[in-house]
Amino acid sequence: MHFAELAIRDAANELMALAVSDSGEDPAVRAEVCARVAGATALARDAVRLAIDSLGTSVHETRHPIQRALRDITVGAGH
């Protein structure tokens, strides 16, 4: 999960830099950075799912704290 967080932060910083530079207009550059964000998001989602799979059936109850992480990463991955 830590690697995914670092990758997302790095890509977000690069997107912010592109927003204020002339190279931000290049669709290929933007697409490459967005692809990295999608890949990192998939890693984070997989890490949460792995944790859920290892915690047993009680983790599927909506009041379980990890459910919030699952919902957050699922919504985030959809954006």
mmJSON file of the N, C-alpha and C atoms, coordinates in Angstrom:
{"data_MODEL":{"atom_site":{
"group_PDB":["ATOM","ATOM","ATOM","ATOM","ATOM","ATOM","ATOM","ATOM","ATOM","ATOM","ATOM","ATOM","ATOM","ATOM","ATOM","ATOM","ATOM","ATOM","ATOM","ATOM","ATOM","ATOM","ATOM","ATOM","ATOM","ATOM","ATOM","ATOM","ATOM","ATOM","ATOM","ATOM","ATOM","ATOM","ATOM","ATOM","ATOM","ATOM","ATOM","ATOM","ATOM","ATOM","ATOM","ATOM","ATOM","ATOM","ATOM","ATOM","ATOM","ATOM","ATOM","ATOM","ATOM","ATOM","ATOM","ATOM","ATOM","ATOM","ATOM","ATOM","ATOM","ATOM","ATOM","ATOM","ATOM","ATOM","ATOM","ATOM","ATOM","ATOM","ATOM","ATOM","ATOM","ATOM","ATOM","ATOM","ATOM","ATOM","ATOM","ATOM","ATOM","ATOM","ATOM","ATOM","ATOM","ATOM","ATOM","ATOM","ATOM","ATOM","ATOM","ATOM","ATOM","ATOM","ATOM","ATOM","ATOM","ATOM","ATOM","ATOM","ATOM","ATOM","ATOM","ATOM","ATOM","ATOM","ATOM","ATOM","ATOM","ATOM","ATOM","ATOM","ATOM","ATOM","ATOM","ATOM","ATOM","ATOM","ATOM","ATOM","ATOM","ATOM","ATOM","ATOM","ATOM","ATOM","ATOM","ATOM","ATOM","ATOM","ATOM","ATOM","ATOM","ATOM","ATOM","ATOM","ATOM","ATOM","ATOM","ATOM","ATOM","ATOM","ATOM","ATOM","ATOM","ATOM","ATOM","ATOM","ATOM","ATOM","ATOM","ATOM","ATOM","ATOM","ATOM","ATOM","ATOM","ATOM","ATOM","ATOM","ATOM","ATOM","ATOM","ATOM","ATOM","ATOM","ATOM","ATOM","ATOM","ATOM","ATOM","ATOM","ATOM","ATOM","ATOM","ATOM","ATOM","ATOM","ATOM","ATOM","ATOM","ATOM","ATOM","ATOM","ATOM","ATOM","ATOM","ATOM","ATOM","ATOM","ATOM","ATOM","ATOM","ATOM","ATOM","ATOM","ATOM","ATOM","ATOM","ATOM","ATOM","ATOM","ATOM","ATOM","ATOM","ATOM","ATOM","ATOM","ATOM","ATOM","ATOM","ATOM","ATOM","ATOM","ATOM","ATOM","ATOM","ATOM","ATOM","ATOM","ATOM","ATOM","ATOM","ATOM","ATOM","ATOM","ATOM","ATOM","ATOM","ATOM","ATOM","ATOM","ATOM","ATOM","ATOM","ATOM","ATOM"],
"id":[1,2,3,4,5,6,7,8,9,10,11,12,13,14,15,16,17,18,19,20,21,22,23,24,25,26,27,28,29,30,31,32,33,34,35,36,37,38,39,40,41,42,43,44,45,46,47,48,49,50,51,52,53,54,55,56,57,58,59,60,61,62,63,64,65,66,67,68,69,70,71,72,73,74,75,76,77,78,79,80,81,82,83,84,85,86,87,88,89,90,91,92,93,94,95,96,97,98,99,100,101,102,103,104,105,106,107,108,109,110,111,112,113,114,115,116,117,118,119,120,121,122,123,124,125,126,127,128,129,130,131,132,133,134,135,136,137,138,139,140,141,142,143,144,145,146,147,148,149,150,151,152,153,154,155,156,157,158,159,160,161,162,163,164,165,166,167,168,169,170,171,172,173,174,175,176,177,178,179,180,181,182,183,184,185,186,187,188,189,190,191,192,193,194,195,196,197,198,199,200,201,202,203,204,205,206,207,208,209,210,211,212,213,214,215,216,217,218,219,220,221,222,223,224,225,226,227,228,229,230,231,232,233,234,235,236,237],
"type_symbol":["N","C","C","N","C","C","N","C","C","N","C","C","N","C","C","N","C","C","N","C","C","N","C","C","N","C","C","N","C","C","N","C","C","N","C","C","N","C","C","N","C","C","N","C","C","N","C","C","N","C","C","N","C","C","N","C","C","N","C","C","N","C","C","N","C","C","N","C","C","N","C","C","N","C","C","N","C","C","N","C","C","N","C","C","N","C","C","N","C","C","N","C","C","N","C","C","N","C","C","N","C","C","N","C","C","N","C","C","N","C","C","N","C","C","N","C","C","N","C","C","N","C","C","N","C","C","N","C","C","N","C","C","N","C","C","N","C","C","N","C","C","N","C","C","N","C","C","N","C","C","N","C","C","N","C","C","N","C","C","N","C","C","N","C","C","N","C","C","N","C","C","N","C","C","N","C","C","N","C","C","N","C","C","N","C","C","N","C","C","N","C","C","N","C","C","N","C","C","N","C","C","N","C","C","N","C","C","N","C","C","N","C","C","N","C","C","N","C","C","N","C","C","N","C","C","N","C","C","N","C","C","N","C","C","N","C","C"],
"label_atom_id":["N","CA","C","N","CA","C","N","CA","C","N","CA","C","N","CA","C","N","CA","C","N","CA","C","N","CA","C","N","CA","C","N","CA","C","N","CA","C","N","CA","C","N","CA","C","N","CA","C","N","CA","C","N","CA","C","N","CA","C","N","CA","C","N","CA","C","N","CA","C","N","CA","C","N","CA","C","N","CA","C","N","CA","C","N","CA","C","N","CA","C","N","CA","C","N","CA","C","N","CA","C","N","CA","C","N","CA","C","N","CA","C","N","CA","C","N","CA","C","N","CA","C","N","CA","C","N","CA","C","N","CA","C","N","CA","C","N","CA","C","N","CA","C","N","CA","C","N","CA","C","N","CA","C","N","CA","C","N","CA","C","N","CA","C","N","CA","C","N","CA","C","N","CA","C","N","CA","C","N","CA","C","N","CA","C","N","CA","C","N","CA","C","N","CA","C","N","CA","C","N","CA","C","N","CA","C","N","CA","C","N","CA","C","N","CA","C","N","CA","C","N","CA","C","N","CA","C","N","CA","C","N","CA","C","N","CA","C","N","CA","C","N","CA","C","N","CA","C","N","CA","C","N","CA","C","N","CA","C","N","CA","C","N","CA","C","N","CA","C","N","CA","C","N","CA","C"],
"label_alt_id":[null,null,null,null,null,null,null,null,null,null,null,null,null,null,null,null,null,null,null,null,null,null,null,null,null,null,null,null,null,null,null,null,null,null,null,null,null,null,null,null,null,null,null,null,null,null,null,null,null,null,null,null,null,null,null,null,null,null,null,null,null,null,null,null,null,null,null,null,null,null,null,null,null,null,null,null,null,null,null,null,null,null,null,null,null,null,null,null,null,null,null,null,null,null,null,null,null,null,null,null,null,null,null,null,null,null,null,null,null,null,null,null,null,null,null,null,null,null,null,null,null,null,null,null,null,null,null,null,null,null,null,null,null,null,null,null,null,null,null,null,null,null,null,null,null,null,null,null,null,null,null,null,null,null,null,null,null,null,null,null,null,null,null,null,null,null,null,null,null,null,null,null,null,null,null,null,null,null,null,null,null,null,null,null,null,null,null,null,null,null,null,null,null,null,null,null,null,null,null,null,null,null,null,null,null,null,null,null,null,null,null,null,null,null,null,null,null,null,null,null,null,null,null,null,null,null,null,null,null,null,null,null,null,null,null,null,null],
"label_comp_id":["MET","MET","MET","HIS","HIS","HIS","PHE","PHE","PHE","ALA","ALA","ALA","GLU","GLU","GLU","LEU","LEU","LEU","ALA","ALA","ALA","ILE","ILE","ILE","ARG","ARG","ARG","ASP","ASP","ASP","ALA","ALA","ALA","ALA","ALA","ALA","ASN","ASN","ASN","GLU","GLU","GLU","LEU","LEU","LEU","MET","MET","MET","ALA","ALA","ALA","LEU","LEU","LEU","ALA","ALA","ALA","VAL","VAL","VAL","SER","SER","SER","ASP","ASP","ASP","SER","SER","SER","GLY","GLY","GLY","GLU","GLU","GLU","ASP","ASP","ASP","PRO","PRO","PRO","ALA","ALA","ALA","VAL","VAL","VAL","ARG","ARG","ARG","ALA","ALA","ALA","GLU","GLU","GLU","VAL","VAL","VAL","CYS","CYS","CYS","ALA","ALA","ALA","ARG","ARG","ARG","VAL","VAL","VAL","ALA","ALA","ALA","GLY","GLY","GLY","ALA","ALA","ALA","THR","THR","THR","ALA","ALA","ALA","LEU","LEU","LEU","ALA","ALA","ALA","ARG","ARG","ARG","ASP","ASP","ASP","ALA","ALA","ALA","VAL","VAL","VAL","ARG","ARG","ARG","LEU","LEU","LEU","ALA","ALA","ALA","ILE","ILE","ILE","ASP","ASP","ASP","SER","SER","SER","LEU","LEU","LEU","GLY","GLY","GLY","THR","THR","THR","SER","SER","SER","VAL","VAL","VAL","HIS","HIS","HIS","GLU","GLU","GLU","THR","THR","THR","ARG","ARG","ARG","HIS","HIS","HIS","PRO","PRO","PRO","ILE","ILE","ILE","GLN","GLN","GLN","ARG","ARG","ARG","ALA","ALA","ALA","LEU","LEU","LEU","ARG","ARG","ARG","ASP","ASP","ASP","ILE","ILE","ILE","THR","THR","THR","VAL","VAL","VAL","GLY","GLY","GLY","ALA","ALA","ALA","GLY","GLY","GLY","HIS","HIS","HIS"],
"label_asym_id":["A","A","A","A","A","A","A","A","A","A","A","A","A","A","A","A","A","A","A","A","A","A","A","A","A","A","A","A","A","A","A","A","A","A","A","A","A","A","A","A","A","A","A","A","A","A","A","A","A","A","A","A","A","A","A","A","A","A","A","A","A","A","A","A","A","A","A","A","A","A","A","A","A","A","A","A","A","A","A","A","A","A","A","A","A","A","A","A","A","A","A","A","A","A","A","A","A","A","A","A","A","A","A","A","A","A","A","A","A","A","A","A","A","A","A","A","A","A","A","A","A","A","A","A","A","A","A","A","A","A","A","A","A","A","A","A","A","A","A","A","A","A","A","A","A","A","A","A","A","A","A","A","A","A","A","A","A","A","A","A","A","A","A","A","A","A","A","A","A","A","A","A","A","A","A","A","A","A","A","A","A","A","A","A","A","A","A","A","A","A","A","A","A","A","A","A","A","A","A","A","A","A","A","A","A","A","A","A","A","A","A","A","A","A","A","A","A","A","A","A","A","A","A","A","A","A","A","A","A","A","A","A","A","A","A","A","A"],
"label_entity_id":["1","1","1","1","1","1","1","1","1","1","1","1","1","1","1","1","1","1","1","1","1","1","1","1","1","1","1","1","1","1","1","1","1","1","1","1","1","1","1","1","1","1","1","1","1","1","1","1","1","1","1","1","1","1","1","1","1","1","1","1","1","1","1","1","1","1","1","1","1","1","1","1","1","1","1","1","1","1","1","1","1","1","1","1","1","1","1","1","1","1","1","1","1","1","1","1","1","1","1","1","1","1","1","1","1","1","1","1","1","1","1","1","1","1","1","1","1","1","1","1","1","1","1","1","1","1","1","1","1","1","1","1","1","1","1","1","1","1","1","1","1","1","1","1","1","1","1","1","1","1","1","1","1","1","1","1","1","1","1","1","1","1","1","1","1","1","1","1","1","1","1","1","1","1","1","1","1","1","1","1","1","1","1","1","1","1","1","1","1","1","1","1","1","1","1","1","1","1","1","1","1","1","1","1","1","1","1","1","1","1","1","1","1","1","1","1","1","1","1","1","1","1","1","1","1","1","1","1","1","1","1","1","1","1","1","1","1"],
"label_seq_id":[1,1,1,2,2,2,3,3,3,4,4,4,5,5,5,6,6,6,7,7,7,8,8,8,9,9,9,10,10,10,11,11,11,12,12,12,13,13,13,14,14,14,15,15,15,16,16,16,17,17,17,18,18,18,19,19,19,20,20,20,21,21,21,22,22,22,23,23,23,24,24,24,25,25,25,26,26,26,27,27,27,28,28,28,29,29,29,30,30,30,31,31,31,32,32,32,33,33,33,34,34,34,35,35,35,36,36,36,37,37,37,38,38,38,39,39,39,40,40,40,41,41,41,42,42,42,43,43,43,44,44,44,45,45,45,46,46,46,47,47,47,48,48,48,49,49,49,50,50,50,51,51,51,52,52,52,53,53,53,54,54,54,55,55,55,56,56,56,57,57,57,58,58,58,59,59,59,60,60,60,61,61,61,62,62,62,63,63,63,64,64,64,65,65,65,66,66,66,67,67,67,68,68,68,69,69,69,70,70,70,71,71,71,72,72,72,73,73,73,74,74,74,75,75,75,76,76,76,77,77,77,78,78,78,79,79,79],
"pdbx_PDB_ins_code":[null,null,null,null,null,null,null,null,null,null,null,null,null,null,null,null,null,null,null,null,null,null,null,null,null,null,null,null,null,null,null,null,null,null,null,null,null,null,null,null,null,null,null,null,null,null,null,null,null,null,null,null,null,null,null,null,null,null,null,null,null,null,null,null,null,null,null,null,null,null,null,null,null,null,null,null,null,null,null,null,null,null,null,null,null,null,null,null,null,null,null,null,null,null,null,null,null,null,null,null,null,null,null,null,null,null,null,null,null,null,null,null,null,null,null,null,null,null,null,null,null,null,null,null,null,null,null,null,null,null,null,null,null,null,null,null,null,null,null,null,null,null,null,null,null,null,null,null,null,null,null,null,null,null,null,null,null,null,null,null,null,null,null,null,null,null,null,null,null,null,null,null,null,null,null,null,null,null,null,null,null,null,null,null,null,null,null,null,null,null,null,null,null,null,null,null,null,null,null,null,null,null,null,null,null,null,null,null,null,null,null,null,null,null,null,null,null,null,null,null,null,null,null,null,null,null,null,null,null,null,null,null,null,null,null,null,null],
"Cartn_x":[0.835,0.0,0.878,2.002,2.878,3.398,3.765,4.236,3.145,1.915,0.799,0.617,0.717,0.573,1.666,2.893,3.992,3.795,3.351,3.135,2.027,0.952,-0.152,0.295,1.025,1.518,2.464,3.349,4.277,3.527,2.562,1.792,0.965,0.396,-0.378,0.506,1.703,2.651,3.014,3.205,3.529,2.352,1.137,-0.036,-0.158,0.129,0.079,1.132,2.333,3.389,3.003,2.362,1.928,0.856,0.037,-1.05,-0.534,0.658,1.202,2.291,2.531,3.576,2.985,3.788,3.353,3.202,3.961,3.887,2.581,1.832,0.542,-0.485,-0.203,-1.11,-0.9,0.18,0.497,-0.343,-1.277,-2.154,-1.389,-0.29,0.481,1.091,1.588,2.183,1.105,-0.02,-1.117,-1.639,-1.744,-2.235,-1.285,0.004,0.992,0.89,0.756,0.648,-0.667,-1.736,-3.029,-2.988,-2.272,-2.126,-1.375,-0.38,0.348,-0.564,-1.416,-2.373,-3.312,-3.801,-4.705,-4.011,-2.762,-2.016,-1.784,-1.43,-1.198,-2.498,-3.589,-4.89,-5.271,-4.982,-5.26,-4.436,-3.181,-2.355,-2.955,-3.415,-4.02,-5.301,-6.113,-7.367,-7.067,-6.058,-5.681,-5.193,-4.465,-3.973,-5.132,-6.121,-7.289,-8.061,-8.234,-8.946,-8.199,-6.876,-6.081,-6.289,-6.305,-6.56,-7.948,-8.933,-10.299,-10.375,-9.719,-9.741,-9.104,-8.173,-7.48,-8.123,-9.157,-9.756,-10.979,-11.445,-12.6,-13.921,-15.011,-16.329,-16.851,-16.433,-16.961,-16.587,-15.554,-15.107,-16.163,-17.075,-18.093,-19.283,-19.302,-20.349,-20.086,-21.129,-20.945,-20.355,-20.478,-19.92,-18.43,-17.863,-16.437,-15.619,-14.583,-13.804,-13.155,-12.788,-12.117,-13.086,-14.383,-15.366,-15.228,-14.883,-14.686,-13.528,-12.443,-11.294,-11.686,-12.457,-12.904,-13.778,-14.715,-15.58,-14.782,-13.86,-13.054,-12.215,-11.54,-10.675,-11.496,-12.665,-13.521,-14.017,-14.451,-14.906,-13.727,-12.597,-11.412,-10.954,-10.999,-10.573,-11.529,-12.783,-13.765,-13.635,-12.895,-12.723,-11.553],
"Cartn_y":[-1.19,0.0,1.251,1.188,2.349,2.737,1.745,2.029,2.709,2.245,2.848,4.307,4.572,5.955,6.852,6.372,7.164,7.416,6.403,6.55,7.554,7.51,8.453,9.877,10.044,11.378,11.934,11.085,11.505,11.94,11.146,11.484,12.751,12.91,14.122,15.358,15.251,16.372,16.697,15.663,15.892,16.524,16.082,16.694,18.164,18.493,19.894,20.708,20.152,20.85,21.022,20.007,20.105,21.177,21.343,22.32,23.74,24.017,25.37,25.497,24.411,24.465,24.301,24.605,24.446,22.979,22.081,20.665,20.021,20.722,20.224,20.117,20.762,20.698,19.442,18.716,17.524,16.349,15.862,14.769,13.488,13.231,12.017,12.062,13.232,13.388,13.217,13.863,13.758,12.333,11.665,10.282,9.349,9.575,8.728,8.898,10.121,10.368,9.793,9.973,9.424,7.899,7.274,5.816,5.366,6.143,5.811,5.923,6.929,7.08,5.873,5.47,4.318,3.049,2.861,1.685,1.688,2.833,2.942,2.741,3.259,3.078,1.601,0.901,-0.539,-1.282,-0.872,-1.487,-1.266,-0.059,0.248,-0.556,-0.631,-1.393,-2.874,-3.416,-4.811,-5.053,-4.093,-4.237,-4.281,-3.416,-3.417,-4.723,-5.181,-6.442,-7.618,-7.619,-8.675,-8.674,-7.483,-7.38,-7.918,-7.566,-8.038,-9.551,-10.106,-11.555,-12.288,-11.662,-12.333,-12.092,-11.28,-10.933,-11.754,-12.605,-13.431,-12.784,-13.458,-13.022,-11.781,-11.528,-10.364,-9.044,-9.07,-7.855,-7.35,-8.218,-7.821,-7.103,-7.018,-6.247,-4.767,-4.007,-2.593,-1.783,-2.245,-1.484,-1.754,-2.715,-3.021,-1.842,-1.393,-0.208,-0.325,-1.514,-1.641,-1.409,-1.491,-1.24,0.183,1.106,2.49,2.568,1.875,1.85,1.235,0.151,-0.494,0.45,1.105,2.046,3.212,3.742,4.884,4.525,3.382,3.014,2.62,2.034,1.68,2.931,3.912,5.175,5.896,5.936,6.599,5.96,4.65,3.946,4.213,4.509,4.793,6.177,7.035,8.392,8.393],
"Cartn_z":[0.0,0.0,0.0,0.702,0.779,-0.609,-1.407,-2.761,-3.576,-3.433,-4.162,-3.754,-2.458,-1.974,-2.553,-2.537,-3.095,-4.589,-5.307,-6.748,-7.033,-6.255,-6.455,-6.12,-5.031,-4.663,-5.73,-6.249,-7.289,-8.549,-8.956,-10.153,-9.933,-8.749,-8.455,-8.507,-7.955,-8.017,-9.46,-10.269,-11.675,-12.421,-12.126,-12.754,-12.381,-11.123,-10.701,-11.438,-11.606,-12.345,-13.808,-14.383,-15.778,-15.955,-14.931,-15.023,-15.199,-14.702,-14.796,-15.857,-16.602,-17.619,-19.016,-20.011,-21.393,-21.776,-21.152,-21.509,-21.044,-20.209,-19.748,-20.859,-21.982,-23.12,-23.957,-23.719,-24.499,-24.002,-24.827,-24.381,-24.037,-24.718,-24.442,-23.04,-22.645,-21.316,-20.253,-20.444,-19.481,-19.39,-20.514,-20.531,-19.779,-19.936,-19.255,-17.741,-17.287,-15.85,-15.322,-16.051,-15.627,-15.58,-16.495,-16.485,-15.235,-14.818,-13.587,-12.367,-12.354,-11.253,-11.221,-12.383,-12.443,-11.957,-12.344,-11.898,-10.399,-9.857,-8.419,-7.644,-8.171,-7.537,-7.517,-8.587,-8.641,-7.588,-7.393,-6.347,-4.954,-4.695,-3.401,-3.207,-4.239,-4.161,-3.905,-4.585,-4.381,-2.956,-2.386,-1.013,-0.027,-0.224,0.662,0.503,-0.715,-0.932,-0.315,-0.38,0.24,1.75,2.344,3.781,4.116,3.327,3.556,3.45,2.442,2.261,3.435,4.11,5.21,6.576,6.649,7.938,8.311,7.441,7.775,7.401,7.757,7.296,7.998,9.233,9.957,9.281,8.452,7.773,6.779,6.399,5.421,6.046,7.36,8.021,7.799,7.533,7.194,8.35,9.568,10.693,10.911,10.187,10.34,9.802,10.536,10.124,8.741,8.334,7.034,5.878,6.161,5.101,4.563,5.433,4.991,4.0,4.295,3.38,2.051,2.109,0.871,0.051,0.693,-0.036,-0.595,0.2,-0.266,-1.488,-1.44,-2.542,-3.768,-3.562,-4.697,-5.403,-4.635,-5.234,-5.894,-5.207,-5.77,-7.061,-7.11,-8.335,-9.481,-9.155,-10.191,-10.803,-10.138,-10.671,-11.596],
"occupancy":[1.0,1.0,1.0,1.0,1.0,1.0,1.0,1.0,1.0,1.0,1.0,1.0,1.0,1.0,1.0,1.0,1.0,1.0,1.0,1.0,1.0,1.0,1.0,1.0,1.0,1.0,1.0,1.0,1.0,1.0,1.0,1.0,1.0,1.0,1.0,1.0,1.0,1.0,1.0,1.0,1.0,1.0,1.0,1.0,1.0,1.0,1.0,1.0,1.0,1.0,1.0,1.0,1.0,1.0,1.0,1.0,1.0,1.0,1.0,1.0,1.0,1.0,1.0,1.0,1.0,1.0,1.0,1.0,1.0,1.0,1.0,1.0,1.0,1.0,1.0,1.0,1.0,1.0,1.0,1.0,1.0,1.0,1.0,1.0,1.0,1.0,1.0,1.0,1.0,1.0,1.0,1.0,1.0,1.0,1.0,1.0,1.0,1.0,1.0,1.0,1.0,1.0,1.0,1.0,1.0,1.0,1.0,1.0,1.0,1.0,1.0,1.0,1.0,1.0,1.0,1.0,1.0,1.0,1.0,1.0,1.0,1.0,1.0,1.0,1.0,1.0,1.0,1.0,1.0,1.0,1.0,1.0,1.0,1.0,1.0,1.0,1.0,1.0,1.0,1.0,1.0,1.0,1.0,1.0,1.0,1.0,1.0,1.0,1.0,1.0,1.0,1.0,1.0,1.0,1.0,1.0,1.0,1.0,1.0,1.0,1.0,1.0,1.0,1.0,1.0,1.0,1.0,1.0,1.0,1.0,1.0,1.0,1.0,1.0,1.0,1.0,1.0,1.0,1.0,1.0,1.0,1.0,1.0,1.0,1.0,1.0,1.0,1.0,1.0,1.0,1.0,1.0,1.0,1.0,1.0,1.0,1.0,1.0,1.0,1.0,1.0,1.0,1.0,1.0,1.0,1.0,1.0,1.0,1.0,1.0,1.0,1.0,1.0,1.0,1.0,1.0,1.0,1.0,1.0,1.0,1.0,1.0,1.0,1.0,1.0,1.0,1.0,1.0,1.0,1.0,1.0,1.0,1.0,1.0,1.0,1.0,1.0],
"B_iso_or_equiv":[0.0,0.0,0.0,0.0,0.0,0.0,0.0,0.0,0.0,0.0,0.0,0.0,0.0,0.0,0.0,0.0,0.0,0.0,0.0,0.0,0.0,0.0,0.0,0.0,0.0,0.0,0.0,0.0,0.0,0.0,0.0,0.0,0.0,0.0,0.0,0.0,0.0,0.0,0.0,0.0,0.0,0.0,0.0,0.0,0.0,0.0,0.0,0.0,0.0,0.0,0.0,0.0,0.0,0.0,0.0,0.0,0.0,0.0,0.0,0.0,0.0,0.0,0.0,0.0,0.0,0.0,0.0,0.0,0.0,0.0,0.0,0.0,0.0,0.0,0.0,0.0,0.0,0.0,0.0,0.0,0.0,0.0,0.0,0.0,0.0,0.0,0.0,0.0,0.0,0.0,0.0,0.0,0.0,0.0,0.0,0.0,0.0,0.0,0.0,0.0,0.0,0.0,0.0,0.0,0.0,0.0,0.0,0.0,0.0,0.0,0.0,0.0,0.0,0.0,0.0,0.0,0.0,0.0,0.0,0.0,0.0,0.0,0.0,0.0,0.0,0.0,0.0,0.0,0.0,0.0,0.0,0.0,0.0,0.0,0.0,0.0,0.0,0.0,0.0,0.0,0.0,0.0,0.0,0.0,0.0,0.0,0.0,0.0,0.0,0.0,0.0,0.0,0.0,0.0,0.0,0.0,0.0,0.0,0.0,0.0,0.0,0.0,0.0,0.0,0.0,0.0,0.0,0.0,0.0,0.0,0.0,0.0,0.0,0.0,0.0,0.0,0.0,0.0,0.0,0.0,0.0,0.0,0.0,0.0,0.0,0.0,0.0,0.0,0.0,0.0,0.0,0.0,0.0,0.0,0.0,0.0,0.0,0.0,0.0,0.0,0.0,0.0,0.0,0.0,0.0,0.0,0.0,0.0,0.0,0.0,0.0,0.0,0.0,0.0,0.0,0.0,0.0,0.0,0.0,0.0,0.0,0.0,0.0,0.0,0.0,0.0,0.0,0.0,0.0,0.0,0.0,0.0,0.0,0.0,0.0,0.0,0.0],
"pdbx_formal_charge":[null,null,null,null,null,null,null,null,null,null,null,null,null,null,null,null,null,null,null,null,null,null,null,null,null,null,null,null,null,null,null,null,null,null,null,null,null,null,null,null,null,null,null,null,null,null,null,null,null,null,null,null,null,null,null,null,null,null,null,null,null,null,null,null,null,null,null,null,null,null,null,null,null,null,null,null,null,null,null,null,null,null,null,null,null,null,null,null,null,null,null,null,null,null,null,null,null,null,null,null,null,null,null,null,null,null,null,null,null,null,null,null,null,null,null,null,null,null,null,null,null,null,null,null,null,null,null,null,null,null,null,null,null,null,null,null,null,null,null,null,null,null,null,null,null,null,null,null,null,null,null,null,null,null,null,null,null,null,null,null,null,null,null,null,null,null,null,null,null,null,null,null,null,null,null,null,null,null,null,null,null,null,null,null,null,null,null,null,null,null,null,null,null,null,null,null,null,null,null,null,null,null,null,null,null,null,null,null,null,null,null,null,null,null,null,null,null,null,null,null,null,null,null,null,null,null,null,null,null,null,null,null,null,null,null,null,null],
"auth_seq_id":[1,1,1,2,2,2,3,3,3,4,4,4,5,5,5,6,6,6,7,7,7,8,8,8,9,9,9,10,10,10,11,11,11,12,12,12,13,13,13,14,14,14,15,15,15,16,16,16,17,17,17,18,18,18,19,19,19,20,20,20,21,21,21,22,22,22,23,23,23,24,24,24,25,25,25,26,26,26,27,27,27,28,28,28,29,29,29,30,30,30,31,31,31,32,32,32,33,33,33,34,34,34,35,35,35,36,36,36,37,37,37,38,38,38,39,39,39,40,40,40,41,41,41,42,42,42,43,43,43,44,44,44,45,45,45,46,46,46,47,47,47,48,48,48,49,49,49,50,50,50,51,51,51,52,52,52,53,53,53,54,54,54,55,55,55,56,56,56,57,57,57,58,58,58,59,59,59,60,60,60,61,61,61,62,62,62,63,63,63,64,64,64,65,65,65,66,66,66,67,67,67,68,68,68,69,69,69,70,70,70,71,71,71,72,72,72,73,73,73,74,74,74,75,75,75,76,76,76,77,77,77,78,78,78,79,79,79],
"auth_comp_id":["MET","MET","MET","HIS","HIS","HIS","PHE","PHE","PHE","ALA","ALA","ALA","GLU","GLU","GLU","LEU","LEU","LEU","ALA","ALA","ALA","ILE","ILE","ILE","ARG","ARG","ARG","ASP","ASP","ASP","ALA","ALA","ALA","ALA","ALA","ALA","ASN","ASN","ASN","GLU","GLU","GLU","LEU","LEU","LEU","MET","MET","MET","ALA","ALA","ALA","LEU","LEU","LEU","ALA","ALA","ALA","VAL","VAL","VAL","SER","SER","SER","ASP","ASP","ASP","SER","SER","SER","GLY","GLY","GLY","GLU","GLU","GLU","ASP","ASP","ASP","PRO","PRO","PRO","ALA","ALA","ALA","VAL","VAL","VAL","ARG","ARG","ARG","ALA","ALA","ALA","GLU","GLU","GLU","VAL","VAL","VAL","CYS","CYS","CYS","ALA","ALA","ALA","ARG","ARG","ARG","VAL","VAL","VAL","ALA","ALA","ALA","GLY","GLY","GLY","ALA","ALA","ALA","THR","THR","THR","ALA","ALA","ALA","LEU","LEU","LEU","ALA","ALA","ALA","ARG","ARG","ARG","ASP","ASP","ASP","ALA","ALA","ALA","VAL","VAL","VAL","ARG","ARG","ARG","LEU","LEU","LEU","ALA","ALA","ALA","ILE","ILE","ILE","ASP","ASP","ASP","SER","SER","SER","LEU","LEU","LEU","GLY","GLY","GLY","THR","THR","THR","SER","SER","SER","VAL","VAL","VAL","HIS","HIS","HIS","GLU","GLU","GLU","THR","THR","THR","ARG","ARG","ARG","HIS","HIS","HIS","PRO","PRO","PRO","ILE","ILE","ILE","GLN","GLN","GLN","ARG","ARG","ARG","ALA","ALA","ALA","LEU","LEU","LEU","ARG","ARG","ARG","ASP","ASP","ASP","ILE","ILE","ILE","THR","THR","THR","VAL","VAL","VAL","GLY","GLY","GLY","ALA","ALA","ALA","GLY","GLY","GLY","HIS","HIS","HIS"],
"auth_asym_id":["A","A","A","A","A","A","A","A","A","A","A","A","A","A","A","A","A","A","A","A","A","A","A","A","A","A","A","A","A","A","A","A","A","A","A","A","A","A","A","A","A","A","A","A","A","A","A","A","A","A","A","A","A","A","A","A","A","A","A","A","A","A","A","A","A","A","A","A","A","A","A","A","A","A","A","A","A","A","A","A","A","A","A","A","A","A","A","A","A","A","A","A","A","A","A","A","A","A","A","A","A","A","A","A","A","A","A","A","A","A","A","A","A","A","A","A","A","A","A","A","A","A","A","A","A","A","A","A","A","A","A","A","A","A","A","A","A","A","A","A","A","A","A","A","A","A","A","A","A","A","A","A","A","A","A","A","A","A","A","A","A","A","A","A","A","A","A","A","A","A","A","A","A","A","A","A","A","A","A","A","A","A","A","A","A","A","A","A","A","A","A","A","A","A","A","A","A","A","A","A","A","A","A","A","A","A","A","A","A","A","A","A","A","A","A","A","A","A","A","A","A","A","A","A","A","A","A","A","A","A","A","A","A","A","A","A","A"],
"auth_atom_id":["N","CA","C","N","CA","C","N","CA","C","N","CA","C","N","CA","C","N","CA","C","N","CA","C","N","CA","C","N","CA","C","N","CA","C","N","CA","C","N","CA","C","N","CA","C","N","CA","C","N","CA","C","N","CA","C","N","CA","C","N","CA","C","N","CA","C","N","CA","C","N","CA","C","N","CA","C","N","CA","C","N","CA","C","N","CA","C","N","CA","C","N","CA","C","N","CA","C","N","CA","C","N","CA","C","N","CA","C","N","CA","C","N","CA","C","N","CA","C","N","CA","C","N","CA","C","N","CA","C","N","CA","C","N","CA","C","N","CA","C","N","CA","C","N","CA","C","N","CA","C","N","CA","C","N","CA","C","N","CA","C","N","CA","C","N","CA","C","N","CA","C","N","CA","C","N","CA","C","N","CA","C","N","CA","C","N","CA","C","N","CA","C","N","CA","C","N","CA","C","N","CA","C","N","CA","C","N","CA","C","N","CA","C","N","CA","C","N","CA","C","N","CA","C","N","CA","C","N","CA","C","N","CA","C","N","CA","C","N","CA","C","N","CA","C","N","CA","C","N","CA","C","N","CA","C","N","CA","C","N","CA","C","N","CA","C","N","CA","C","N","CA","C","N","CA","C"],
"pdbx_PDB_model_num":[1,1,1,1,1,1,1,1,1,1,1,1,1,1,1,1,1,1,1,1,1,1,1,1,1,1,1,1,1,1,1,1,1,1,1,1,1,1,1,1,1,1,1,1,1,1,1,1,1,1,1,1,1,1,1,1,1,1,1,1,1,1,1,1,1,1,1,1,1,1,1,1,1,1,1,1,1,1,1,1,1,1,1,1,1,1,1,1,1,1,1,1,1,1,1,1,1,1,1,1,1,1,1,1,1,1,1,1,1,1,1,1,1,1,1,1,1,1,1,1,1,1,1,1,1,1,1,1,1,1,1,1,1,1,1,1,1,1,1,1,1,1,1,1,1,1,1,1,1,1,1,1,1,1,1,1,1,1,1,1,1,1,1,1,1,1,1,1,1,1,1,1,1,1,1,1,1,1,1,1,1,1,1,1,1,1,1,1,1,1,1,1,1,1,1,1,1,1,1,1,1,1,1,1,1,1,1,1,1,1,1,1,1,1,1,1,1,1,1,1,1,1,1,1,1,1,1,1,1,1,1,1,1,1,1,1,1]
}}}
